[in-house]
Amino acid sequence: MKIGAKMDTVATILWIAVIGILVFSLLWFLVGSTAFFQRSPDLPLTVWYIIFWVPVLIFTIAIVSVLVLKQDWILKVANTAGTQRVMALVLLPIAVSSAVGSIHLTPTSGWLSERVQGDVTQITPDEKYEYRAEVVNQFQKNAFVRLYVMDVSTGEKTVIRLDAKPEEISARLTPHPLWSFMNPTEQPKLYQLYIPDGFGSLLVKKAVFEIDIVAKSSRRIE
């Protein structure tokens, strides 16, 4: 940002700080509400766009426009270094407040942390492993399905990605939430994960996976 030569150096730094903080607020909320552009904002976030993001955007544009296009006017009004600094300092708390509000309002699940929706944790018939199927970042472009497995004897935890589309498998709990079953096979450490057609109002396509506990891999059979 180019500010007139007569602008006080400290005031210039303060103005840049104000604009920088406001831009951070805008970008943080934009990125967070879209999970780094992996999903569309839901209704509550859309409302916050209207009552928070848009006003901050207009406020930022107004400040930048005044500084860039009306430098002579600013210097006539604030013709001393002290006045220039006071003007910037008055706006600085507003900018900081917008940043705090942006951080508070912006969800971090789905981009800074995974948003996981899963089945209830169950145990295999041989009582060797606890497991549950999970949908990660559901309704986002980067969504995927995985299987969580824990060795009961050692406590070792494993996550195995499954070859299934999130829209095929919903982790939404129903009155009957048990929707996946993992059973042992004749081969040690080789299990079969079965996801049935559905329970009650939960409609999912049938899918069968071969789970290799040692290799930490899966292969879709059906």
C-alpha positions as a Markdown table, in Angstrom:
| # | Residue | x | y | z |
|---|---|---|---|---|
| 1 | Met | 0.0 | 0.0 | 0.0 |
| 2 | Lys | 1.4 | 3.4 | -1.0 |
| 3 | Ile | 0.8 | 6.2 | 1.4 |
| 4 | Gly | 1.7 | 9.8 | 0.9 |
| 5 | Ala | 5.2 | 10.9 | 1.7 |
| 6 | Lys | 4.0 | 13.3 | 4.4 |
| 7 | Met | 2.3 | 10.4 | 6.3 |
| 8 | Asp | 4.1 | 9.8 | 9.6 |
| 9 | Thr | 6.1 | 6.5 | 9.6 |
| 10 | Val | 4.5 | 5.2 | 12.9 |
| 11 | Ala | 1.0 | 6.1 | 11.6 |
| 12 | Thr | 1.8 | 4.3 | 8.3 |
| 13 | Ile | 2.7 | 1.2 | 10.3 |
| 14 | Leu | -0.5 | 1.4 | 12.3 |
| 15 | Trp | -2.6 | 1.8 | 9.2 |
| 16 | Ile | -1.0 | -1.2 | 7.7 |
| 17 | Ala | -1.6 | -3.2 | 10.9 |
| 18 | Val | -5.3 | -2.2 | 10.8 |
| 19 | Ile | -5.7 | -3.3 | 7.2 |
| 20 | Gly | -3.7 | -6.4 | 7.7 |
| 21 | Ile | -5.8 | -7.5 | 10.7 |
| 22 | Leu | -9.0 | -6.8 | 8.8 |
| 23 | Val | -7.8 | -8.8 | 5.8 |
| 24 | Phe | -6.8 | -11.7 | 8.1 |
| 25 | Ser | -10.4 | -11.6 | 9.6 |
| 26 | Leu | -11.9 | -11.8 | 6.2 |
| 27 | Leu | -9.7 | -14.6 | 4.9 |
| 28 | Trp | -9.8 | -16.7 | 8.1 |
| 29 | Phe | -13.6 | -16.7 | 8.1 |
| 30 | Leu | -13.8 | -17.4 | 4.3 |
| 31 | Val | -11.4 | -20.3 | 4.5 |
| 32 | Gly | -12.9 | -21.7 | 7.7 |
| 33 | Ser | -16.5 | -21.5 | 6.6 |
| 34 | Thr | -15.7 | -23.4 | 3.4 |
| 35 | Ala | -13.2 | -25.8 | 5.0 |
| 36 | Phe | -10.5 | -24.5 | 2.7 |
| 37 | Phe | -13.0 | -24.4 | -0.2 |
| 38 | Gln | -14.0 | -28.1 | 0.3 |
| 39 | Arg | -17.7 | -27.4 | 1.2 |
| 40 | Ser | -20.4 | -24.8 | 0.9 |
| 41 | Pro | -21.3 | -22.7 | 4.0 |
| 42 | Asp | -24.3 | -24.0 | 5.8 |
| 43 | Leu | -27.3 | -21.8 | 6.8 |
| 44 | Pro | -25.8 | -20.5 | 10.2 |
| 45 | Leu | -22.6 | -19.5 | 8.5 |
| 46 | Thr | -24.4 | -17.9 | 5.6 |
| 47 | Val | -26.2 | -15.7 | 8.2 |
| 48 | Trp | -22.8 | -14.8 | 9.7 |
| 49 | Tyr | -21.6 | -13.8 | 6.3 |
| 50 | Ile | -24.4 | -11.3 | 6.1 |
| 51 | Ile | -24.1 | -9.8 | 9.6 |
| 52 | Phe | -20.3 | -10.1 | 10.1 |
| 53 | Trp | -18.2 | -10.8 | 7.0 |
| 54 | Val | -19.9 | -8.4 | 4.5 |
| 55 | Pro | -19.7 | -5.4 | 7.0 |
| 56 | Val | -16.0 | -6.1 | 7.7 |
| 57 | Leu | -15.4 | -6.4 | 3.9 |
| 58 | Ile | -17.1 | -3.0 | 3.3 |
| 59 | Phe | -15.2 | -1.4 | 6.2 |
| 60 | Thr | -11.9 | -2.7 | 4.9 |
| 61 | Ile | -12.6 | -1.5 | 1.4 |
| 62 | Ala | -13.6 | 1.9 | 2.7 |
| 63 | Ile | -10.3 | 2.3 | 4.7 |
| 64 | Val | -8.2 | 1.2 | 1.8 |
| 65 | Ser | -10.1 | 3.5 | -0.6 |
| 66 | Val | -9.7 | 6.5 | 1.7 |
| 67 | Leu | -6.0 | 5.9 | 2.2 |
| 68 | Val | -5.2 | 5.3 | -1.5 |
| 69 | Leu | -7.5 | 7.7 | -3.2 |
| 70 | Lys | -7.9 | 10.5 | -0.6 |
| 71 | Gln | -4.4 | 10.8 | 0.8 |
| 72 | Asp | -4.3 | 14.6 | 0.4 |
| 73 | Trp | -7.6 | 14.9 | 2.3 |
| 74 | Ile | -6.3 | 12.8 | 5.1 |
| 75 | Leu | -3.1 | 14.8 | 5.4 |
| 76 | Lys | -5.1 | 18.1 | 5.5 |
| 77 | Val | -7.4 | 16.8 | 8.3 |
| 78 | Ala | -4.6 | 15.0 | 10.1 |
| 79 | Asn | -1.8 | 17.4 | 9.5 |
| 80 | Thr | 0.3 | 16.3 | 12.5 |
| 81 | Ala | 1.9 | 13.0 | 13.3 |
| 82 | Gly | 0.0 | 12.7 | 16.5 |
| 83 | Thr | -3.4 | 13.1 | 14.8 |
| 84 | Gln | -2.5 | 10.6 | 12.2 |
| 85 | Arg | -1.5 | 8.1 | 14.9 |
| 86 | Val | -4.7 | 8.7 | 16.9 |
| 87 | Met | -6.8 | 8.1 | 13.8 |
| 88 | Ala | -5.1 | 4.7 | 13.3 |
| 89 | Leu | -5.2 | 3.8 | 16.9 |
| 90 | Val | -9.0 | 4.4 | 17.1 |
| 91 | Leu | -9.5 | 1.9 | 14.3 |
| 92 | Leu | -7.0 | -0.7 | 15.6 |
| 93 | Pro | -9.3 | -2.0 | 18.4 |
| 94 | Ile | -12.1 | -2.4 | 15.9 |
| 95 | Ala | -9.8 | -4.4 | 13.6 |
| 96 | Val | -8.6 | -6.6 | 16.5 |
| 97 | Ser | -12.2 | -7.2 | 17.5 |
| 98 | Ser | -13.1 | -8.3 | 14.0 |
| 99 | Ala | -10.2 | -10.8 | 14.1 |
| 100 | Val | -11.2 | -12.1 | 17.5 |
| 101 | Gly | -14.8 | -12.5 | 16.3 |
| 102 | Ser | -13.6 | -14.2 | 13.1 |
| 103 | Ile | -11.6 | -16.8 | 15.1 |
| 104 | His | -14.5 | -17.3 | 17.5 |
| 105 | Leu | -17.1 | -17.8 | 14.7 |
| 106 | Thr | -15.1 | -19.8 | 12.3 |
| 107 | Pro | -15.3 | -23.6 | 12.6 |
| 108 | Thr | -12.0 | -25.5 | 12.3 |
| 109 | Ser | -13.4 | -29.0 | 11.8 |
| 110 | Gly | -13.0 | -30.2 | 8.2 |
| 111 | Trp | -9.7 | -28.3 | 7.5 |
| 112 | Leu | -7.6 | -27.8 | 10.6 |
| 113 | Ser | -9.0 | -30.9 | 12.2 |
| 114 | Glu | -11.0 | -33.8 | 10.8 |
| 115 | Arg | -14.8 | -33.9 | 11.2 |
| 116 | Val | -15.6 | -37.5 | 12.0 |
| 117 | Gln | -19.0 | -39.2 | 12.1 |
| 118 | Gly | -18.8 | -42.9 | 13.1 |
| 119 | Asp | -20.7 | -46.0 | 13.9 |
| 120 | Val | -20.8 | -47.1 | 17.6 |
| 121 | Thr | -17.6 | -49.0 | 18.6 |
| 122 | Gln | -18.1 | -52.8 | 18.5 |
| 123 | Ile | -15.9 | -55.8 | 19.1 |
| 124 | Thr | -15.2 | -58.7 | 16.8 |
| 125 | Pro | -16.8 | -62.1 | 17.6 |
| 126 | Asp | -13.4 | -63.4 | 18.6 |
| 127 | Glu | -13.0 | -60.5 | 21.0 |
| 128 | Lys | -9.6 | -59.5 | 19.6 |
| 129 | Tyr | -10.4 | -56.1 | 18.0 |
| 130 | Glu | -12.6 | -53.2 | 18.7 |
| 131 | Tyr | -13.8 | -51.4 | 15.5 |
| 132 | Arg | -16.1 | -48.9 | 14.0 |
| 133 | Ala | -16.6 | -47.5 | 10.5 |
| 134 | Glu | -16.2 | -43.7 | 10.1 |
| 135 | Val | -17.0 | -41.1 | 7.5 |
| 136 | Val | -14.5 | -38.2 | 7.6 |
| 137 | Asn | -15.4 | -34.7 | 6.5 |
| 138 | Gln | -18.8 | -35.7 | 5.3 |
| 139 | Phe | -20.5 | -33.5 | 2.7 |
| 140 | Gln | -17.1 | -32.1 | 1.6 |
| 141 | Lys | -15.1 | -32.7 | -1.5 |
| 142 | Asn | -12.3 | -34.3 | 0.5 |
| 143 | Ala | -14.6 | -36.7 | 2.3 |
| 144 | Phe | -13.6 | -40.3 | 2.7 |
| 145 | Val | -14.5 | -43.5 | 4.6 |
| 146 | Arg | -12.2 | -45.4 | 6.9 |
| 147 | Leu | -12.2 | -48.2 | 9.5 |
| 148 | Tyr | -10.9 | -47.6 | 13.0 |
| 149 | Val | -9.5 | -50.8 | 14.6 |
| 150 | Met | -7.9 | -51.3 | 18.1 |
| 151 | Asp | -6.1 | -54.4 | 19.2 |
| 152 | Val | -7.8 | -55.3 | 22.5 |
| 153 | Ser | -4.7 | -57.0 | 24.0 |
| 154 | Thr | -2.1 | -54.4 | 23.1 |
| 155 | Gly | -4.2 | -51.2 | 22.7 |
| 156 | Glu | -2.6 | -50.6 | 19.3 |
| 157 | Lys | -4.9 | -48.4 | 17.1 |
| 158 | Thr | -5.1 | -48.6 | 13.3 |
| 159 | Val | -6.9 | -46.6 | 10.7 |
| 160 | Ile | -7.6 | -48.3 | 7.4 |
| 161 | Arg | -9.1 | -46.4 | 4.4 |
| 162 | Leu | -12.0 | -48.0 | 2.7 |
| 163 | Asp | -12.8 | -48.0 | -1.0 |
| 164 | Ala | -16.3 | -46.5 | -0.6 |
| 165 | Lys | -18.0 | -43.2 | -1.4 |
| 166 | Pro | -19.2 | -41.2 | 1.6 |
| 167 | Glu | -22.6 | -40.9 | 0.0 |
| 168 | Glu | -22.8 | -44.7 | 0.0 |
| 169 | Ile | -22.2 | -45.0 | 3.7 |
| 170 | Ser | -23.8 | -42.6 | 6.2 |
| 171 | Ala | -22.5 | -42.4 | 9.7 |
| 172 | Arg | -25.7 | -40.8 | 10.9 |
| 173 | Leu | -27.0 | -42.7 | 14.0 |
| 174 | Thr | -30.5 | -44.1 | 13.9 |
| 175 | Pro | -32.6 | -45.9 | 16.5 |
| 176 | His | -30.6 | -49.0 | 15.5 |
| 177 | Pro | -27.0 | -47.6 | 15.0 |
| 178 | Leu | -25.2 | -51.0 | 14.4 |
| 179 | Trp | -24.7 | -50.8 | 10.7 |
| 180 | Ser | -21.3 | -52.5 | 10.2 |
| 181 | Phe | -20.0 | -56.0 | 11.2 |
| 182 | Met | -16.4 | -57.3 | 11.1 |
| 183 | Asn | -16.0 | -61.0 | 11.4 |
| 184 | Pro | -12.9 | -63.2 | 11.4 |
| 185 | Thr | -12.0 | -65.5 | 8.5 |
| 186 | Glu | -10.1 | -68.7 | 8.3 |
| 187 | Gln | -6.9 | -66.8 | 7.8 |
| 188 | Pro | -5.3 | -65.2 | 10.9 |
| 189 | Lys | -5.4 | -61.3 | 10.9 |
| 190 | Leu | -7.8 | -61.3 | 7.9 |
| 191 | Tyr | -11.3 | -60.1 | 8.6 |
| 192 | Gln | -14.4 | -59.4 | 6.6 |
| 193 | Leu | -16.2 | -56.1 | 7.1 |
| 194 | Tyr | -19.9 | -56.1 | 6.1 |
| 195 | Ile | -22.0 | -53.1 | 5.8 |
| 196 | Pro | -25.7 | -54.1 | 5.4 |
| 197 | Asp | -28.4 | -52.5 | 3.3 |
| 198 | Gly | -29.6 | -50.4 | 6.3 |
| 199 | Phe | -31.6 | -50.2 | 9.5 |
| 200 | Gly | -34.9 | -48.3 | 9.8 |
| 201 | Ser | -34.6 | -44.9 | 8.1 |
| 202 | Leu | -30.9 | -45.4 | 7.4 |
| 203 | Leu | -30.6 | -46.5 | 3.8 |
| 204 | Val | -27.1 | -47.5 | 2.6 |
| 205 | Lys | -25.9 | -49.7 | -0.2 |
| 206 | Lys | -24.4 | -53.1 | 0.8 |
| 207 | Ala | -20.6 | -53.2 | 0.8 |
| 208 | Val | -18.2 | -56.0 | 1.8 |
| 209 | Phe | -14.5 | -55.4 | 2.5 |
| 210 | Glu | -11.6 | -57.7 | 3.2 |
| 211 | Ile | -9.5 | -56.2 | 6.0 |
| 212 | Asp | -5.9 | -57.2 | 6.4 |
| 213 | Ile | -4.9 | -56.2 | 10.0 |
| 214 | Val | -1.2 | -56.8 | 9.5 |
| 215 | Ala | -0.9 | -54.9 | 6.2 |
| 216 | Lys | -3.3 | -52.3 | 7.5 |
| 217 | Ser | -5.1 | -52.4 | 4.1 |
| 218 | Ser | -8.5 | -53.2 | 2.7 |
| 219 | Arg | -9.9 | -54.6 | -0.5 |
| 220 | Arg | -13.5 | -54.2 | -1.6 |
| 221 | Ile | -15.2 | -57.5 | -2.4 |
| 222 | Glu | -18.6 | -56.2 | -3.2 |
